[in-house]
Amino acid sequence: MPTGRATAKIAAAVAVLILTLGLVYLLRPLGIIRGPFMLLVRHPMLVTLPLISFLITFGLGSALVALRGGFRRAPEGKGSGGAARRRGRSQFDSYLRAHGLVSSDQPLRLPLVVALAIGSLGLLCAAGLTKTYTGRAIYANADFQKLLPSELSGGEVRVKPYEVALKQLQNSLNTPTEKITNMHIVKVGDELRWTAFKDPEGLFRVYTKKTAGIMSVTGESSSPSVEQSGTGHDEAFEVGPGMKWSDGIKWRIAKDFCYTCDVAEMTAIPTANGPVVIAPYISYEGGLLVKRPVFGGVYLVDAGGSIEDLSPAEALENPLVAASGRLYPEKLARRTADSYKYKNGILNRMFIHDEQLEVSDTEENSQPYLQDFKDLGLQWVTTMKPRGETFTTAAVLLTDAQSGENRAWVVSKGTSLIGNEKAPDIVRGESIPGITFADAGADDAGGKFRVVEPRQIFPGGRLQFLLTIIPNSSNRSTMSIIVDAERQEVVAKFPATTEGDADLIEYLASGTLPEDETVDPGEVDGELTTGEGAAATLERLLEQNRTEQAQAGDRIEALKTQERDLERLLKEAEREVPEAPAEE
């Protein structure tokens, strides 16, 4: 029987264990606890494969030991190290005994060591294979339907790129104690808008202060018309995305709703009743070895801290969520597009690469892009390219932003369409008065410009790319450029003005360039070239800019900057106008 001191130690150990388990349970949403647990939920192969490998190996080893009589007690004085060994022992058996791996007193030592080694090997194999098998499982359940380019005509896409929208929101945030987080494009009413949260900034403030509301800026024009006040914007959140511990949205969801689900994105939506958060989440389905991510539902969070858990069907019936384009997770749409490389199986993906397509990303704002099509509605759109050092467009994938249904337009092998990765190079090869491009990927100052965010568009059912020229400061857009994928050239240029943005939106909807973009003698196919036509256009835009300044209000600084750019471009254009020949 244990002594009193031993009993006290056991009781103390049990008490410490209970307290530790209780503390772990209370803090279960904490990343250091939930992170490793969720890794095993997403990738069960990391547990099951090494465990199965260990159990099978150890079981076979134990059975072999039993068959060889390894569990019988050795004769006295004839241990494993003695000179008198039983007859018939092999040299390998003698070697194991000499090194202490086999012993009559510990017959399971060798099976245990071998099983641990095989289990470790199983863990390494699982770590290398789990992502591959998950991707294959996603593709097997994606069910891509055939898509025709004609179905994509008239799509609405954001005019303002991510970098410019982020900079405009940051420039409008007049406080040192808050920061912009979770900026996403979303459909608000009839308009695509960039929205973000005003989360607390600082090591201590994230634990003590609240999310101070939301900000938004239009995505359908180049204008820096930021909104951050009023009923739909400036109400503080009781639980927010940037608040820590129990005031964080993810903490509250993991504690009170679904511990084994992942919140995909948290998107701010201004409404007449105050700002709300749309947070679609991902759950996991599968077997003991492989689980795949699936759309689990949507959490709808209001400023008062109320969280409503909507199933996919309930979310589709909610007008606010369904019309936002944020019902089906962007992250899951991206993983579905990534899984397309497994179309012909895992072996093809690893060794053969026949018809293997991959997502083609450029710069920091990766695909998919949210677009609103006339017939198909809101869609997540992704451009694909062939594997390897090729830069053509091989396919365009669509994931329905409401239902999650997938469609694919696969380009025939005889068709050559430039990809989104090379579209910026075509723009940089253009001669545009007053525009000096920085090297690709450069971030140096000095008044240089960059070409960003090639967004796939389909005016008239024809694949083209919409790109934006921005200064290195990223505080505004300078010009929108259209590159035709088949012709592999610039076919239209739209200045980043109210009129230019309106012409661009009209072109996206109709596939026809506005008349004032084609009748000017200095313009061909909508291209703003040098010469008298360019000067006349710039004079018109400069006059329009000055008119807008008189009515601008808080946009005055941006318009002043734009005015200086237009004046400089006008001088460049006027210098390039050839003198008229003298009359004879």
Secondary structure per residue as TSV (DSSP state, phi and psi in degrees):
chain	resnum	aa	ss	phi	psi
A	1	M	-	360.0	145.3
A	2	P	-	-69.9	146.4
A	3	T	-	-73.6	172.4
A	4	G	H	-63.0	-37.3
A	5	R	H	-67.0	-41.0
A	6	A	H	-65.1	-39.4
A	7	T	H	-62.7	-40.7
A	8	A	H	-64.0	-38.5
A	9	K	H	-65.8	-41.2
A	10	I	H	-64.1	-43.2
A	11	A	H	-63.1	-40.9
A	12	A	H	-64.9	-40.7
A	13	A	H	-64.3	-41.0
A	14	V	H	-64.0	-41.7
A	15	A	H	-63.4	-42.7
A	16	V	H	-63.5	-40.6
A	17	L	H	-62.9	-43.7
A	18	I	H	-64.1	-44.2
A	19	L	H	-62.9	-40.7
A	20	T	H	-64.1	-45.0
A	21	L	H	-64.0	-38.4
A	22	G	H	-64.4	-41.3
A	23	L	H	-66.0	-41.7
A	24	V	H	-61.7	-39.4
A	25	Y	H	-65.6	-43.9
A	26	L	H	-64.8	-34.5
A	27	L	T	-101.4	21.5
A	28	R	T	-59.7	-28.7
A	29	P	T	-73.1	-9.9
A	30	L	S	-62.1	139.2
A	31	G	H	-58.3	-36.0
A	32	I	H	-68.5	-21.0
A	33	I	H	-97.1	-49.8
A	34	R	H	-73.7	-32.1
A	35	G	H	-55.8	-57.1
A	36	P	H	-61.6	-36.4
A	37	F	H	-63.1	-45.2
A	38	M	H	-68.9	-28.5
A	39	L	H	-60.1	-39.2
A	40	L	H	-76.2	-29.8
A	41	V	H	-66.9	-44.7
A	42	R	H	-71.7	-33.3
A	43	H	-	-130.7	73.0
A	44	P	T	-63.2	-19.4
A	45	M	H	-58.2	-28.1
A	46	L	H	-64.0	-21.5
A	47	V	H	-102.8	-49.7
A	48	T	H	-69.4	-40.3
A	49	L	H	-65.8	-50.3
A	50	P	H	-64.7	-34.2
A	51	L	H	-67.4	-45.5
A	52	I	H	-63.0	-42.0
A	53	S	H	-61.0	-43.1
A	54	F	H	-64.5	-48.1
A	55	L	H	-65.3	-42.0
A	56	I	H	-64.7	-46.0
A	57	T	H	-64.7	-44.9
A	58	F	H	-66.4	-38.3
A	59	G	H	-64.6	-44.6
A	60	L	H	-64.9	-40.4
A	61	G	H	-64.2	-41.6
A	62	S	H	-65.3	-39.7
A	63	A	H	-64.4	-39.9
A	64	L	H	-64.8	-40.8
A	65	V	H	-62.0	-42.4
A	66	A	H	-65.0	-40.5
A	67	L	H	-65.1	-31.0
A	68	R	T	-88.9	4.6
A	69	G	T	74.2	25.5
A	70	G	T	-70.4	-13.6
A	71	F	T	-88.7	-7.4
A	72	R	S	-75.0	144.8
A	73	R	-	-70.3	134.6
A	74	A	-	-70.5	147.3
A	75	P	-	-59.5	146.1
A	76	E	T	-62.6	134.0
A	77	G	T	83.6	2.4
A	78	K	-	-127.8	57.0
A	79	G	-	-72.6	-172.4
A	80	S	T	-68.1	-21.7
A	81	G	T	-97.9	-3.7
A	82	G	S	-72.4	166.4
A	83	A	S	-79.9	-27.0
A	84	A	-	-87.2	96.4
A	85	R	-	-101.6	151.0
A	86	R	-	-64.4	150.2
A	87	R	T	-69.5	153.8
A	88	G	T	87.5	-2.0
A	89	R	-	-73.2	136.1
A	90	S	-	-76.9	164.8
A	91	Q	H	-62.8	-35.1
A	92	F	H	-64.6	-41.2
A	93	D	H	-63.7	-41.4
A	94	S	H	-63.3	-38.5
A	95	Y	H	-63.4	-44.0
A	96	L	H	-63.0	-41.8
A	97	R	H	-67.4	-38.6
A	98	A	H	-63.6	-29.2
A	99	H	T	-98.9	10.8
A	100	G	T	77.9	12.8
A	101	L	S	-84.8	-20.2
A	102	V	S	-126.8	130.3
A	103	S	-	-145.3	142.5
A	104	S	S	-65.3	-28.9
A	105	D	S	-79.7	-27.5
A	106	Q	-	-131.1	74.2
A	107	P	T	-69.7	-18.4
A	108	L	T	-95.8	6.9
A	109	R	H	-62.6	-48.3
A	110	L	H	-64.7	-48.4
A	111	P	H	-57.1	-35.8
A	112	L	H	-67.4	-44.3
A	113	V	H	-63.2	-44.7
A	114	V	H	-65.1	-40.8
A	115	A	H	-64.3	-39.2
A	116	L	H	-64.2	-39.6
A	117	A	H	-65.5	-44.0
A	118	I	H	-66.6	-38.3
A	119	G	H	-63.1	-40.1
A	120	S	H	-64.8	-39.5
A	121	L	H	-63.9	-38.0
A	122	G	H	-63.4	-36.9
A	123	L	H	-64.6	-42.1
A	124	L	H	-64.2	-41.6
A	125	C	H	-64.4	-40.6
A	126	A	H	-63.4	-41.9
A	127	A	H	-62.1	-33.9
A	128	G	H	-83.5	-22.4
A	129	L	H	-105.4	-20.9
A	130	T	H	-62.5	-39.7
A	131	K	H	-65.8	-39.6
A	132	T	H	-63.6	-47.5
A	133	Y	H	-70.1	-31.0
A	134	T	H	-65.8	-44.0
A	135	G	H	-60.7	-41.7
A	136	R	H	-64.6	-38.4
A	137	A	H	-65.9	-37.5
A	138	I	H	-63.0	-46.9
A	139	Y	H	-64.2	-40.2
A	140	A	H	-61.1	-24.0
A	141	N	T	-107.2	5.1
A	142	A	T	-78.8	-35.2
A	143	D	-	54.1	65.6
A	144	F	-	-69.5	126.5
A	145	Q	E	-96.4	155.3
A	146	K	E	-69.7	140.1
A	147	L	-	-126.7	140.2
A	148	L	-	-106.9	142.6
A	149	P	G	-59.0	-30.1
A	150	S	G	-63.8	-23.4
A	151	E	G	-75.0	-11.1
A	152	L	G	-99.4	0.0
A	153	S	T	-67.8	149.2
A	154	G	T	78.4	20.1
A	155	G	-	-72.3	144.4
A	156	E	B	-102.1	124.8
A	157	V	-	-128.7	158.5
A	158	R	-	-65.9	137.2
A	159	V	S	-83.8	-36.6
A	160	K	S	-90.4	124.3
A	161	P	-	-74.8	165.7
A	162	Y	H	-56.9	-48.4
A	163	E	H	-61.1	-41.7
A	164	V	H	-67.8	-43.7
A	165	A	H	-61.1	-43.2
A	166	L	H	-63.3	-43.9
A	167	K	H	-65.0	-39.2
A	168	Q	H	-66.0	-38.4
A	169	L	H	-67.1	-43.0
A	170	Q	H	-64.1	-38.6
A	171	N	H	-68.3	-21.2
A	172	S	H	-95.7	-6.3
A	173	L	-	-87.6	100.4
A	174	N	-	-97.1	63.9
A	175	T	-	-158.5	140.8
A	176	P	S	-87.8	-2.0
A	177	T	S	-108.6	7.0
A	178	E	E	-135.0	161.1
A	179	K	E	-143.1	159.9
A	180	I	E	-85.8	129.4
A	181	T	E	-137.4	161.3
A	182	N	E	51.1	52.9
A	183	M	E	-82.5	127.2
A	184	H	E	-140.9	156.1
A	185	I	E	-87.3	138.1
A	186	V	E	-151.3	151.6
A	187	K	E	-87.6	115.8
A	188	V	E	-116.4	108.6
A	189	G	T	66.9	-121.0
A	190	D	T	-104.9	15.5
A	191	E	E	-128.9	140.0
A	192	L	E	-80.2	126.1
A	193	R	E	-132.2	148.2
A	194	W	E	-88.9	127.3
A	195	T	E	-125.7	154.6
A	196	A	E	-155.3	166.1
A	197	F	E	-100.0	151.1
A	198	K	E	-100.3	88.7
A	199	D	E	-91.9	154.5
A	200	P	E	-63.7	144.4
A	201	E	-	-112.5	133.6
A	202	G	S	119.6	151.8
A	203	L	T	-59.9	-41.0
A	204	F	T	-92.1	-30.9
A	205	R	H	-66.6	-30.0
A	206	V	H	-66.3	-18.4
A	207	Y	H	-97.4	-16.5
A	208	T	H	-119.6	-19.8
A	209	K	-	-111.0	165.8
A	210	K	-	-103.7	160.4
A	211	T	-	-65.2	121.2
A	212	A	-	-88.6	25.8
A	213	G	-	111.9	-162.0
A	214	I	E	-132.3	166.2
A	215	M	E	-130.3	155.0
A	216	S	E	-149.3	154.2
A	217	V	E	-144.8	144.1
A	218	T	E	-61.8	144.4
A	219	G	S	-105.5	0.7
A	220	E	S	-105.5	7.8
A	221	S	S	-151.8	164.5
A	222	S	S	-81.2	-7.6
A	223	S	-	-64.4	135.2
A	224	P	-	-82.9	55.2
A	225	S	-	-87.0	80.3
A	226	V	E	-82.4	137.4
A	227	E	E	-117.1	130.5
A	228	Q	-	-145.6	7.8
A	229	S	-	-132.1	163.5
A	230	G	S	106.4	175.1
A	231	T	T	-57.4	-39.7
A	232	G	T	-83.0	-3.2
A	233	H	T	-125.4	-45.7
A	234	D	S	-97.3	12.4
A	235	E	-	-81.7	130.8
A	236	A	-	-72.7	151.5
A	237	F	-	-97.2	138.0
A	238	E	S	-72.9	-35.4
A	239	V	S	-128.3	133.1
A	240	G	B	-138.2	168.7
A	241	P	T	-70.2	-29.4
A	242	G	T	-101.3	6.2
A	243	M	-	-90.1	143.9
A	244	K	-	-98.8	168.8
A	245	W	G	57.1	-138.8
A	246	S	G	-72.3	-9.0
A	247	D	G	-90.0	-4.5
A	248	G	B	-82.5	144.7
A	249	I	H	-62.1	-46.2
A	250	K	H	-64.7	-37.5
A	251	W	H	-61.6	-48.7
A	252	R	H	-63.2	-39.1
A	253	I	H	-67.7	-44.4
A	254	A	H	-64.0	-32.9
A	255	K	H	-80.0	-42.1
A	256	D	H	-107.8	-14.3
A	257	F	T	-122.7	-77.0
A	258	C	-	-136.4	109.6
A	259	Y	T	-74.9	-29.2
A	260	T	T	-100.0	19.8
A	261	C	-	-110.2	153.6
A	262	D	E	-112.9	125.8
A	263	V	E	-71.8	124.2
A	264	A	-	-77.9	-62.1
A	265	E	-	-138.9	155.9
A	266	M	-	-121.4	111.7
A	267	T	E	-114.4	131.7
A	268	A	E	-83.6	138.6
A	269	I	E	-131.4	120.6
A	270	P	-	-78.8	133.6
A	271	T	-	-134.0	169.0
A	272	A	T	-66.1	-21.2
A	273	N	T	-100.6	11.9
A	274	G	-	113.8	167.6
A	275	P	-	-72.3	146.4
A	276	V	E	-132.8	165.3
A	277	V	E	-117.2	128.5
A	278	I	E	-102.9	118.5
A	279	A	E	-128.8	87.7
A	280	P	E	-66.7	147.9
A	281	Y	E	-130.0	160.3
A	282	I	E	-115.2	131.7
A	283	S	E	-113.2	179.1
A	284	Y	E	-131.3	134.9
A	285	E	E	-127.8	148.5
A	286	G	E	151.8	-160.8
A	287	G	-	-109.5	-154.7
A	288	L	S	-73.9	-23.4
A	289	L	S	-104.3	-40.2
A	290	V	-	-131.7	131.7
A	291	K	E	-124.1	144.7
A	292	R	E	-116.5	148.3
A	293	P	E	-74.3	138.9
A	294	V	E	-134.3	158.5
A	295	F	E	-71.0	118.3
A	296	G	E	-94.5	-30.7
A	297	G	E	152.3	-163.8
A	298	V	E	-136.3	133.2
A	299	Y	E	-95.7	130.3
A	300	L	E	-112.0	115.8
A	301	V	E	-116.1	126.1
A	302	D	E	-98.5	173.1
A	303	A	T	-64.3	-26.5
A	304	G	T	-76.2	-5.1
A	305	G	S	97.2	1.6
A	306	S	-	-74.6	132.0
A	307	I	E	-118.4	123.9
A	308	E	E	-111.6	126.1
A	309	D	E	-95.1	112.1
A	310	L	E	-106.5	130.8
A	311	S	-	-69.3	165.3
A	312	P	H	-53.9	-40.1
A	313	A	H	-68.4	-40.8
A	314	E	H	-67.2	-38.4
A	315	A	H	-64.6	-37.2
A	316	L	H	-66.7	-27.8
A	317	E	H	-85.4	-10.8
A	318	N	-	-83.1	116.3
A	319	P	H	-59.3	-40.3
A	320	L	H	-64.3	-47.6
A	321	V	H	-69.6	-45.5
A	322	A	H	-63.8	-36.3
A	323	A	H	-84.3	-8.7
A	324	S	H	-79.5	-22.2
A	325	G	T	79.2	6.8
A	326	R	-	-116.1	21.8
A	327	L	S	-75.9	-56.9
A	328	Y	S	-84.1	131.6
A	329	P	-	-62.5	134.0
A	330	E	H	-60.8	-41.1
A	331	K	H	-61.8	-38.6
A	332	L	H	-72.7	-34.8
A	333	A	H	-62.6	-38.5
A	334	R	H	-67.1	-42.8
A	335	R	H	-65.8	-32.8
A	336	T	H	-65.7	-42.9
A	337	A	H	-64.2	-40.9
A	338	D	H	-61.8	-31.4
A	339	S	G	-72.8	-10.9
A	340	Y	G	-62.9	-21.7
A	341	K	G	-66.6	-16.1
A	342	Y	G	-94.8	17.6
A	343	K	T	-54.7	-42.3
A	344	N	T	-101.4	19.8
A	345	G	-	101.1	169.6
A	346	I	H	-71.6	-42.4
A	347	L	H	-62.0	-40.4
A	348	N	I	-63.4	-40.4
A	349	R	I	-64.2	-35.7
A	350	M	I	-88.0	-34.4
A	351	F	I	-126.6	-39.3
A	352	I	I	-94.0	-44.9
A	353	H	-	67.0	25.5
A	354	D	T	-72.2	126.7
A	355	E	T	53.5	32.5
A	356	Q	-	-85.8	120.8
A	357	L	E	-114.1	148.0
A	358	E	E	-132.7	155.7
A	359	V	E	-67.0	135.5
A	360	S	-	-104.8	104.2
A	361	D	-	-102.0	150.8
A	362	T	-	-133.0	135.3
A	363	E	S	56.4	-154.6
A	364	E	S	-91.3	-24.0
A	365	N	S	-92.9	92.7
A	366	S	-	-79.3	165.3
A	367	Q	S	-72.3	165.2
A	368	P	-	-83.1	164.2
A	369	Y	E	-110.1	140.4
A	370	L	E	-83.5	124.4
A	371	Q	E	-132.5	150.0
A	372	D	E	-113.1	110.8
A	373	F	E	-99.1	150.9
A	374	K	T	-58.4	-51.9
A	375	D	T	-92.4	-35.0
A	376	L	T	-90.1	-17.7
A	377	G	E	81.7	-159.0
A	378	L	E	-72.8	129.7
A	379	Q	E	-137.4	146.8
A	380	W	E	-89.6	122.3
A	381	V	E	-114.9	132.9
A	382	T	E	-134.0	132.3
A	383	T	E	-93.9	135.3
A	384	M	E	-114.5	152.1
A	385	K	E	-131.6	159.6
A	386	P	E	-65.7	151.3
A	387	R	S	-62.0	146.2
A	388	G	S	99.0	-163.6
A	389	E	S	-84.5	57.1
A	390	T	-	-125.0	151.8
A	391	F	-	-133.3	31.9
A	392	T	B	-95.6	165.7
A	393	T	-	-88.7	117.3
A	394	A	-	-99.5	-24.5
A	395	A	E	-164.8	158.7
A	396	V	E	-126.7	123.8
A	397	L	E	-107.3	140.9
A	398	L	E	-122.8	135.3
A	399	T	E	-121.8	121.9
A	400	D	E	-62.0	125.9
A	401	A	T	-73.9	-3.4
A	402	Q	T	-111.8	-51.1
A	403	S	T	-95.4	-20.9
A	404	G	-	81.6	5.8
A	405	E	-	-67.2	146.1
A	406	N	E	-113.7	141.6
A	407	R	E	-135.3	153.8
A	408	A	E	-141.0	128.7
A	409	W	E	-105.1	109.5
A	410	V	E	-98.2	122.0
A	411	V	-	-73.6	133.8
A	412	S	-	-64.4	149.8
A	413	K	T	-64.1	-23.7
A	414	G	T	-81.6	-2.0
A	415	T	-	-104.3	133.0
A	416	S	-	-110.2	110.0
A	417	L	-	-121.7	125.5
A	418	I	B	-61.7	146.4
A	419	G	-	-91.8	170.3
A	420	N	T	-68.0	-23.1
A	421	E	T	-68.3	-32.1
A	422	K	T	-98.5	-10.5
A	423	A	H	-58.5	-40.1
A	424	P	H	-61.0	-33.2
A	425	D	H	-64.7	-36.0
A	426	I	H	-64.8	-40.8
A	427	V	H	-67.2	-42.2
A	428	R	H	-64.5	-21.8
A	429	G	T	-80.3	-7.4
A	430	E	S	-77.7	148.9
A	431	S	-	-97.8	107.9
A	432	I	-	-119.1	120.9
A	433	P	T	-54.9	129.4
A	434	G	T	82.0	-3.7
A	435	I	-	-107.9	119.5
A	436	T	-	-115.6	116.8
A	437	F	B	-82.6	139.7
A	438	A	-	-74.6	160.1
A	439	D	-	-63.0	151.3
A	440	A	T	-57.6	127.1
A	441	G	T	83.3	-2.4
A	442	A	-	-78.5	156.6
A	443	D	-	-136.5	31.8
A	444	D	-	-85.1	158.6
A	445	A	-	-89.1	-165.3
A	446	G	S	104.8	23.1
A	447	G	S	77.3	13.2
A	448	K	-	-82.4	164.6
A	449	F	E	-120.8	157.3
A	450	R	E	-126.3	157.0
A	451	V	E	-108.9	124.8
A	452	V	E	-129.5	157.9
A	453	E	E	52.8	71.1
A	454	P	E	-69.1	106.9
A	455	R	E	-98.4	130.0
A	456	Q	E	-71.0	131.9
A	457	I	E	-132.4	162.0
A	458	F	-	-139.0	55.6
A	459	P	G	-63.9	126.2
A	460	G	G	66.1	19.7
A	461	G	G	76.0	17.2
A	462	R	-	-111.3	130.7
A	463	L	-	-71.6	122.8
A	464	Q	E	-138.5	170.7
A	465	F	E	-124.2	132.6
A	466	L	E	-97.7	120.1
A	467	L	E	-121.4	158.9
A	468	T	E	-125.0	131.7
A	469	I	E	-89.9	125.1
A	470	I	E	-132.2	153.3
A	471	P	E	-72.4	165.3
A	472	N	T	-60.5	-25.8
A	473	S	T	-70.6	-18.8
A	474	S	-	62.5	17.5
A	475	N	S	-85.2	-5.4
A	476	R	S	-163.5	167.7
A	477	S	-	-98.1	143.1
A	478	T	-	-103.2	-40.5
A	479	M	E	-160.4	145.6
A	480	S	E	-103.6	133.4
A	481	I	E	-121.8	138.1
A	482	I	E	-109.3	124.1
A	483	V	E	-112.6	125.3
A	484	D	E	-82.7	127.7
A	485	A	T	-68.4	-35.8
A	486	E	T	-80.6	-44.7
A	487	R	T	-75.2	-20.8
A	488	Q	T	56.4	47.6
A	489	E	E	-153.8	163.3
A	490	V	E	-73.1	128.9
A	491	V	E	-115.2	-11.9
A	492	A	E	-161.6	148.0
A	493	K	E	-132.9	131.8
A	494	F	E	-125.4	119.4
A	495	P	E	-63.9	149.1
A	496	A	S	-81.3	67.0
A	497	T	S	-125.8	172.9
A	498	T	H	-58.5	-45.0
A	499	E	H	-70.1	-41.1
A	500	G	H	-63.3	-41.4
A	501	D	H	-63.8	-39.9
A	502	A	H	-64.1	-40.4
A	503	D	H	-64.5	-39.3
A	504	L	H	-63.5	-46.0
A	505	I	H	-63.3	-38.6
A	506	E	H	-63.8	-39.9
A	507	Y	H	-65.2	-41.6
A	508	L	H	-62.3	-36.6
A	509	A	H	-77.1	-39.0
A	510	S	H	-104.5	-23.9
A	511	G	S	78.2	7.2
A	512	T	S	-119.4	132.3
A	513	L	-	-69.6	138.5
A	514	P	-	-57.3	151.8
A	515	E	G	-59.5	-39.9
A	516	D	G	-72.3	-6.7
A	517	E	G	-92.9	-6.3
A	518	T	T	-123.5	-21.7
A	519	V	S	-83.3	-18.0
A	520	D	S	-65.3	133.0
A	521	P	T	-59.8	-25.3
A	522	G	T	-89.2	7.0
A	523	E	E	-125.1	140.2
A	524	V	E	-131.8	128.0
A	525	D	T	52.8	34.5
A	526	G	T	83.1	0.7
A	527	E	E	-83.6	128.8
A	528	L	E	-84.5	103.4
A	529	T	-	-100.9	178.0
A	530	T	S	-80.7	167.4
A	531	G	S	112.5	-169.7
A	532	E	H	-61.6	-36.5
A	533	G	H	-62.3	-43.2
A	534	A	H	-64.4	-42.3
A	535	A	H	-63.0	-43.7
A	536	A	H	-62.6	-41.4
A	537	T	H	-65.1	-43.4
A	538	L	H	-66.0	-36.3
A	539	E	H	-62.1	-42.0
A	540	R	H	-63.8	-43.4
A	541	L	H	-67.3	-36.1
A	542	L	H	-65.7	-41.0
A	543	E	H	-64.9	-40.6
A	544	Q	H	-63.9	-40.4
A	545	N	H	-59.9	-44.2
A	546	R	H	-67.9	-33.9
A	547	T	H	-64.7	-41.5
A	548	E	H	-65.9	-33.2
A	549	Q	H	-61.8	-35.0
A	550	A	H	-67.2	-20.2
A	551	Q	T	-116.6	14.4
A	552	A	-	-80.3	-39.8
A	553	G	G	69.1	-120.1
A	554	D	G	-75.0	-2.2
A	555	R	G	-93.1	5.0
A	556	I	H	-60.3	-41.0
A	557	E	H	-66.3	-43.3
A	558	A	H	-63.4	-39.8
A	559	L	H	-69.2	-35.6
A	560	K	H	-61.5	-43.5
A	561	T	H	-62.9	-42.6
A	562	Q	H	-64.2	-36.5
A	563	E	H	-60.6	-44.2
A	564	R	H	-62.9	-40.4
A	565	D	H	-63.0	-44.1
A	566	L	H	-65.5	-39.1
A	567	E	H	-62.3	-40.8
A	568	R	H	-66.8	-43.8
A	569	L	H	-62.2	-37.8
A	570	L	H	-64.6	-42.5
A	571	K	H	-62.3	-42.3
A	572	E	H	-60.5	-43.5
A	573	A	H	-66.6	-41.0
A	574	E	H	-66.2	-33.1
A	575	R	H	-68.3	-26.3
A	576	E	T	-90.4	-3.3
A	577	V	S	-73.1	120.6
A	578	P	-	-68.7	143.0
A	579	E	-	-67.6	141.9
A	580	A	-	-69.1	140.6
A	581	P	-	-65.1	143.5
A	582	A	-	-66.4	141.5
A	583	E	-	-73.9	139.2
A	584	E	-	-88.9	360.0
